[in-house]
Amino acid sequence: MSTHTAPDRDTACKLLEDLVRVPSVSGEERAASEFLVAQMLALGFDAAEVDEAGNAVGHLGSGEKRLVMLGHIDTVPGEVPVRVEAGVLYGRGSVDAKGPLATFVAAAARAGAREGWTLTVIGAVEEEAPTSKGARHVAPLYRPEACVICEPSGWDAVTLGYKGRLLCDYRLKQGIGHSAGKEDGAPDVAVAFYNGVLAAGAELNEGHQRVFDQLTPSLLKIQSSDDGLYETVELTISWRTPLWFDEAAWRETLAGLAGEAELSIYGGERASKGDKRNPLVKGFLSSLRAHDAKPRFKVKTGTADLNVVGPVWGCPILAYGPGDSSLDHTPNEHIELDEYWRAVQVLQGVIEKVTA
């Protein structure tokens, strides 16, 4: 068994800063995964490796019960110069989601091996991509008693649920007509399709007041071209889907609106929301209050790896981590190191209470 090292504040903050300094855009996470594996071993994890998917996976203890702490190590593109100013760490991934991931590594190292339990920390790859490759790889490998997803919630709050996601590629190719003719051009047809999609979604949303309870669309791409004979238009649409969403019925609606166009529908992560009455939530409430917090519950309008593993594992699950999620993906992404350290201590308390 490795020698257990309980990291202090300086060590935990250095872990986070060093991890943020290793670039890890989705699909290019190998160096960051290898770095995190080395850090987990140095902090006393009993085993750590880069798995077949490229995830950084570490284990503490060898008990039959398992607590999984699943975060993602990849980031969106865009360089935010890494620096510490007045106790604030700037850098891509400092909030989403290397901050929460480093929190889990440090907290697990501080808690140490727990009798009868295995603590598993996973830095998953490609969470920021439609593939969710890392989470899909580990979903069939474990059956944990509880899972915490490493995502920013603020150090004094937990996230109980996320909306789902569905993506659609639309492609229409047709012969070119004169712009003064009666026939609609391909871009006109595509715009009519999108307007029809918006109208159909608005009808479904009637009576649902919260954004979390609505089907919300985003037009991610629109592009048209021609070769002199034929014109082509392509759209990519994303929907954040609510708990009540019927994917099969929505696919039929899209097919009916698409006409002669080609559709490719993918993604399909389901919305997920846990309840407040289970040992994991109780552990968080107790630890937060022990650190003078007034616990808050949140739901998110985005998606996370919770949507992937939650339905498979069927165990108590929620998301937690330091940081302001409104800074995700922004050019000003940063995290307060005092908040990060508070979250490390809170999560250590959670681990100790849940595994007691």
Secondary structure, 3 states (H helix, E strand, C coil): CCCCCCCCHHHHHHHHHHHHHCCCECCCCHHHHHHHHHHHHHCCCCEEEECCCCCEEEEECCCCEEEEEEEECCECCCCCCCEEECCEEECCCCCCCHHHHHHHHHHHHHHCCCCCEEEEEEEECCCCCCCCHHHHHHCCCCCCCEEEEECCCCCCEEEEEECEEEEEEEEEEEECCCCCCCCCCHHHHHHHHHHHHHHHHHHHCCCCCCHHHCCEEEEEEEEEEECCCEEEEEEEEEEEECCCCCHHHHHHHHHHHHCCCEEEEEEEECCEECCCCCHHHHHHHHHHHHCCCCCEEEEECCCCCHHHHHHHHCCCEEEECCCCHHHCCCCCCEEEHHHHHHHHHHHHHHHHHHCC
